Amino acid sequence: MEFSSKLLENAVNEMSQLPGIGKRTALRLVLHMLRQPENQTFQLANALTKVRAEINFCKSCHNISDNVLCEICSNPKRNSELICVVEDIRDVMAVENTSSFKGLYHVLGGKISPMDGIGPQDLNITTLVEKVKTGEVKELIFAMSPTMEGDTTNFYIFRQIQDYSVATSTIARGVAAGNELEYTDEITLGRSIIDRVPFEASLKS
């Protein structure tokens, strides 16, 4: 792809690093921004700069937050004895959209995947185990995507906390095996949360 401007080429190269954005799509987006009023482009650039520089991660659940504690963890109406364990922030949003869960979350920041070089030490597992050790958590719901990596992560955490008095369950397999949680429709995901099953039972299936 030939460019008449080095500035345009640099912008397209940077834009094309985003997931799902190829060079042609990146070019279309950059040209679209050039056609917009200048202040609109600057507002977009400023919003991206601020979110990168100023965003926080909740010190309790690792969800994205504007404050030290996210709105969910700081809400006294949420059930702090029930924790839903998810892979990333998009899964928190997916479960919240079902309006079926009133507990708290714990965002692992990924899933165990040896092929991708991701081990337990790369995830927020230690802080989850520490929560369980306090005795305040009564149940963990494993809401990882039903993939091999998701199941491996669930099992690893289960082994870490099995000596403590905490119930473990996993979302019902109304979510098709191999699907990513964020792409599951809200009704199916909501029912899966409500109809969760003991984690030990899922190991036998």
C-alpha positions in Angstrom: 0.0 0.0 0.0 1.6 3.3 -1.2 1.0 6.4 0.9 1.4 10.0 -0.3 2.2 11.1 3.3 4.5 9.7 5.9 2.2 11.1 8.6 -0.8 9.2 7.1 1.3 6.1 6.8 2.3 6.2 10.5 -1.2 6.8 11.6 -2.5 3.8 9.6 0.3 1.6 10.9 -0.6 2.5 14.5 -4.3 2.0 13.9 -3.8 -1.3 12.2 -2.3 -2.7 15.4 -5.7 -2.8 17.0 -7.4 -6.3 17.0 -9.5 -7.0 14.0 -8.2 -3.9 12.1 -6.4 -4.4 8.9 -4.5 -1.8 6.9 -7.4 -1.0 4.6 -9.8 -0.6 7.5 -7.2 1.5 9.4 -6.8 3.7 6.3 -10.6 4.2 6.1 -10.8 5.1 9.8 -7.9 7.6 9.6 -9.3 9.3 6.5 -12.7 9.5 8.3 -11.1 11.3 11.2 -9.4 13.7 8.9 -12.8 14.6 7.4 -14.2 15.3 10.9 -14.0 18.7 12.7 -10.6 19.1 14.2 -11.9 19.4 17.8 -13.7 16.0 17.4 -10.4 14.2 16.5 -8.6 16.0 19.4 -11.4 14.9 21.8 -10.9 11.3 20.7 -7.2 11.5 21.2 -7.6 13.1 24.6 -10.0 10.5 25.7 -7.6 7.7 24.8 -4.7 9.5 26.4 -6.7 10.0 29.7 -8.0 6.4 29.9 -4.5 5.1 29.4 -2.9 7.5 31.9 -5.6 7.7 34.6 -7.5 4.4 34.6 -7.3 2.4 37.8 -7.8 -1.3 38.6 -10.0 -2.1 41.6 -7.7 -3.2 44.4 -10.2 -5.8 45.4 -11.5 -7.4 42.2 -9.1 -6.0 39.5 -12.0 -4.6 37.5 -11.4 -1.3 35.6 -12.4 1.6 37.9 -12.1 5.3 38.2 -11.4 4.9 42.0 -9.4 2.6 44.3 -12.5 0.4 44.6 -14.9 -0.1 41.7 -18.6 0.7 41.9 -19.5 -3.0 42.3 -17.1 -3.7 45.2 -18.1 -0.5 47.0 -21.8 -1.2 46.7 -23.1 -2.3 50.2 -26.1 -4.0 48.5 -23.9 -6.6 46.8 -23.4 -10.0 48.4 -19.7 -10.1 49.4 -19.9 -13.8 50.3 -20.5 -14.7 46.7 -17.7 -14.2 44.1 -17.9 -14.8 40.4 -14.5 -15.6 38.9 -14.1 -14.3 35.3 -11.3 -14.0 32.8 -11.5 -10.3 32.0 -13.4 -7.1 32.3 -15.6 -7.8 29.3 -17.0 -10.9 31.1 -17.9 -8.7 34.1 -19.9 -6.5 31.7 -21.6 -9.6 30.1 -22.7 -11.0 33.5 -23.8 -7.6 34.7 -26.0 -7.2 31.7 -28.0 -10.3 32.7 -29.1 -8.6 36.0 -29.0 -12.2 37.4 -26.0 -11.8 39.7 -25.8 -9.8 42.9 -22.5 -10.8 44.3 -19.0 -9.6 43.7 -16.4 -10.4 41.0 -12.8 -11.4 40.7 -11.1 -10.6 37.4 -8.2 -13.0 36.7 -6.8 -11.0 33.8 -6.6 -14.0 31.5 -6.6 -17.8 31.6 -3.8 -20.4 32.0 -2.5 -21.2 28.5 0.9 -22.9 28.4 1.0 -22.6 24.6 0.7 -18.8 24.9 3.3 -18.7 27.8 0.6 -17.8 30.4 0.9 -19.5 33.7 -0.8 -19.2 37.1 1.8 -16.6 38.2 0.7 -14.3 35.4 -2.9 -14.1 36.6 -4.7 -12.6 39.7 -5.0 -16.0 41.4 -3.0 -15.3 44.6 -5.3 -12.4 45.6 -8.4 -14.7 45.0 -6.9 -17.4 47.3 -6.2 -14.8 49.9 -9.9 -13.7 49.9 -10.9 -17.4 50.4 -8.4 -17.8 53.3 -10.2 -15.0 55.2 -13.3 -17.2 55.5 -15.6 -14.4 54.4 -16.3 -15.9 51.0 -18.9 -18.7 51.1 -19.0 -19.5 47.3 -16.9 -19.1 44.2 -18.7 -19.3 40.9 -16.3 -20.2 38.1 -17.6 -18.3 35.1 -14.7 -18.9 32.7 -15.4 -19.5 29.0 -16.0 -23.2 28.5 -12.8 -23.9 26.6 -9.8 -26.2 27.5 -7.9 -23.2 28.9 -10.9 -22.0 30.9 -11.4 -25.5 32.4 -7.7 -25.8 33.2 -7.8 -22.4 35.0 -10.9 -23.5 37.0 -9.3 -26.7 38.0 -6.1 -25.0 39.1 -8.0 -22.6 41.3 -10.1 -25.4 42.7 -7.0 -27.2 43.8 -5.6 -24.1 45.5 -8.7 -23.5 47.6 -10.1 -27.1 48.2 -8.8 -27.2 51.8 -10.9 -24.2 52.8 -14.6 -24.2 53.6 -15.8 -22.5 50.5 -18.4 -23.9 48.0 -17.4 -23.9 44.3 -19.8 -24.0 41.4 -19.5 -23.4 37.7 -22.0 -21.8 35.3 -24.4 -24.3 33.7 -23.3 -25.5 30.3 -26.1 -23.8 28.6 -23.1 -21.8 27.3 -21.8 -24.0 24.4 -18.4 -25.6 24.9 -15.7 -23.7 23.1 -17.6 -20.4 23.1 -16.3 -17.2 24.6 -18.4 -15.9 27.4 -18.7 -12.3 26.1 -20.4 -13.5 22.9 -23.1 -15.5 24.8 -26.6 -14.0 24.7 -27.8 -12.5 27.9 -30.7 -14.9 28.5 -28.5 -18.0 28.2 -25.8 -16.5 30.3 -28.3 -15.3 33.0 -29.8 -18.8 33.2 -26.3 -20.3 33.4 -25.5 -18.2 36.4 -28.8 -19.0 38.2 -28.6 -22.8 37.3 -24.9 -23.1 38.3 -23.8 -26.5 39.4 -21.2 -27.7 42.0 -17.7 -27.5 40.4 -16.9 -31.1 41.5 -19.9 -32.3 39.4 -18.5 -30.6 36.3 -15.3 -32.6 36.6 -17.3 -35.8 36.1 -19.1 -34.7 33.0 
